[in-house]
């Protein structure tokens, strides 16, 4: 994982993660998993809040329409005190 890579090379204090909707999907993870893990390790830096098209395999830069996922992600962001560099 990216978190493991950063830890392995002593870079965990230098970077935070930018989450993009389809990157987790392509890795076999859910958006909830990606967000929860980044936040749990204090590495949730920014979110590209578009949605993906699963049949295409890449972001489509359309507004999110999954209310449950959007609400979950907003809750995680609020609980960690927002997003900051």
C-alpha positions in Angstrom: 0.0 0.0 0.0 1.0 3.6 -0.3 1.0 3.9 3.5 3.4 0.9 3.7 5.7 2.5 1.1 5.8 5.8 2.9 6.6 4.0 6.2 9.3 1.8 4.6 11.2 4.7 3.3 10.7 7.1 6.2 8.4 9.4 4.3 5.3 9.1 6.5 5.7 12.5 8.0 6.3 14.2 4.6 3.2 13.3 2.7 -0.6 13.0 3.1 -2.9 11.1 0.6 -5.1 12.4 -2.1 -8.0 10.0 -2.5 -9.7 9.6 -5.9 -12.9 7.7 -6.3 -11.8 5.1 -8.8 -8.3 4.4 -7.5 -9.6 2.4 -4.6 -12.1 0.6 -6.8 -9.3 -0.4 -9.2 -7.3 -1.8 -6.2 -10.3 -3.8 -5.0 -11.2 -1.5 -2.1 -14.3 0.6 -1.4 -14.3 4.3 -0.9 -15.2 3.8 2.7 -12.1 1.6 3.2 -9.7 4.0 1.5 -11.1 6.9 3.5 -11.1 5.0 6.8 -7.5 3.8 6.4 -6.1 7.2 5.4 -7.9 8.9 8.3 -6.9 6.1 10.8 -3.2 6.8 10.1 -3.6 10.6 10.0 -2.8 10.7 6.3 -6.1 11.9 4.7 -4.9 15.0 2.9 -7.4 15.7 0.2 -10.2 14.1 -1.8 -11.0 14.2 -5.5 -14.7 14.1 -5.0 -15.8 13.0 -8.4 -17.4 9.6 -9.2 -16.2 6.8 -11.3 -17.8 4.8 -14.0 -17.0 1.2 -13.0 -17.5 -0.1 -16.6 -14.9 2.3 -17.9 -12.3 1.9 -15.2 -11.4 5.5 -14.7 -12.8 8.7 -13.2 -15.5 10.5 -15.2 -15.3 13.8 -13.4 -19.0 13.8 -12.7 -20.5 14.8 -9.4 -20.9 12.0 -6.8 -24.4 10.5 -6.6 -23.9 7.9 -3.9 -25.4 9.7 -0.9 -24.3 7.0 1.6 -20.7 7.1 0.5 -20.6 10.9 0.3 -22.1 11.2 3.8 -19.6 8.7 5.2 -16.6 10.5 3.7 -17.9 13.9 5.0 -18.3 12.4 8.5 -14.7 11.0 8.5 -13.4 14.4 7.3 -15.3 16.3 10.0 -14.2 13.8 12.7 -10.6 14.4 11.9 -11.1 18.2 12.0 -11.3 18.8 8.3 -8.7 18.7 5.6 -5.4 20.6 5.9 -2.1 20.4 4.2 
